Amino acid sequence: MQNHLRNLIAFSLAFVLFSCNSAENKNSTITSSADSANIGYISAPSEIESKPDKRQFIRTADLKFRVKDVIQSSYEIESITTRMHGFVTHTQLTSNVENIERNEMSTDITLISTIYRVVNIIHIRVPNTLLDSTLKEISKQISFLDYRSIHAEDVQLQLLANQLSEKRNEHFQKRVIAAGNDSGKKQSNLSSEESLLETQEQKDIAYIDNLKLTDQINYSSIKLELYQNQTVQHEMISNNKTDAFEPGFFYKIWDSLKIGWNTLITFILNLTKVWALVILVIGLFFVWKWYRVKRTK
């Protein structure tokens, strides 16, 4: 009886110990699985965050709009560009004449009315991060918007291609130098120099292209075309017609009489200067007349 009791107690203890071990192993397995799942869930975003977004954009904007005063708005846009740590690369202020009207107010006065429109084309560059803020500030000057175009070009692959080209050329350059220094190679020094020069030129081109792209990425370009409503300018000028200054009919008659009188006086004065010749002619005339009468008798 006692033996059966001992066997029952021993069997019970063994069952309890086995159950505890199984539960512990199960819990351990569940915990490990949960930890593994949690680690996998956390590591995925960490891995994504460890890889920054390598996209590089060249952003440009093109706007055409009407303002109240082109000159004042141009000054304000230049101030905005300075505040945004940018700079102006081009500005062209012109007055486009659309029509000219001439009205004669009198015989010697003409009124010229010039109808024109003031236009200014401005090119500015601002930091890429301040492009949107710059456009918002410029929009305060707009009275009427013709169009607004913003373009973003992804040049990530182009930058990568230039970098790979630069590395390839650098690697090839080292190989050419090593081949030229190898006495076992029967390679012409002139050929090596030409290869080095060509490789260096291609490397420089790729390097400069990357510098240009980087500059365009860092600083966005904005093209602005400002114009205002038609403006009319009036100007009074002297009439260039000579008919307006021509004298009247009676004045011409009086002027003719004065000219005739002056001509007569001039003739008499000229006769007085040659009085001796006049007396000689008169004397000869009387002698000729006397001789003719005597011959007739």
C-alpha positions, 0 to 999 in steps of 0.5 A: 500500500505504501509502495503504491502511495510512493509511486503515485506521489513520484508520478505526480511530482514528475508530471508537475515538473514536466508541465512546468518545463514545457510551459517555461520552454513555451513561454521562452519560445513565445518571448523569443518569437515576439522579440524577434518580431519586434526587432524585425519591425523596429529595424526596418524603419531604422534601416530606411532612416539610415538611407537618406533620400538622394533625390536632387532637384533643379527647381525653376520658376517662370512668371508673367504678371501685371503690376501697378508700377513696374519701376516700384515693383522692380525695386521691391523684388530686388529687395525681396531677393536680397532678403532671401539671400539671393541675387539678380542675374539680369534685368531689362527695363524697356518702354514699348511704344504702341502708338503716337498721335500728333494734333496741331493745336495752332499754326506753330504748336503741335501736341504729341501724344505717346502711348507706351507700356513699361516692361521689365524682365528680371532673372533672379536666383535664390536658395532652393529652400527659400524658393516658395517663400520668395514666390509668396513675397513676390505674389504681393506685387501682382495685380493680374497673373498671366501665368505661373510655371514651376518646374522640378527636374530630378538630376540624381542619375545625372550626378551619379553618371558624372561621378562614375565617369570621373572615377572611371577616368581617374582609374584609367589615368592611373593605369596609363601612368603605371603602364608608362612607368613599366619598362617592360611595356614598349609604349610610346611616351607621346601616346601615353601623354596624349592618353593622359591628357584626354583622360584628364580632360574628360575627368575635368568635364565630368567634375565641372558638370557636377559643379554646375548641377550642384549650383543649380540644385542649391540655387533656384532660378526665377524668371519674371516678366513685369508689365503695367497698363498703357501710359499716355504722355503728352508733349507740346512742341514747336511746329516745324512748318515754314508756312506758318511764318510767311508774311501777309499780302499787304506786308509784301506790297509795302516790302516791295515799295521799300525795295523799289525806293531803295533801288532808286536811291542806290542808282542815284548814288551810283550816278553821283559816283561817276559824275565825270563820266556822265558829263562827258557823255552829255558833252559828246551827245551835244557835239554829235548833235551839232555835227549832224545839224551842220552836215544836214545844212 
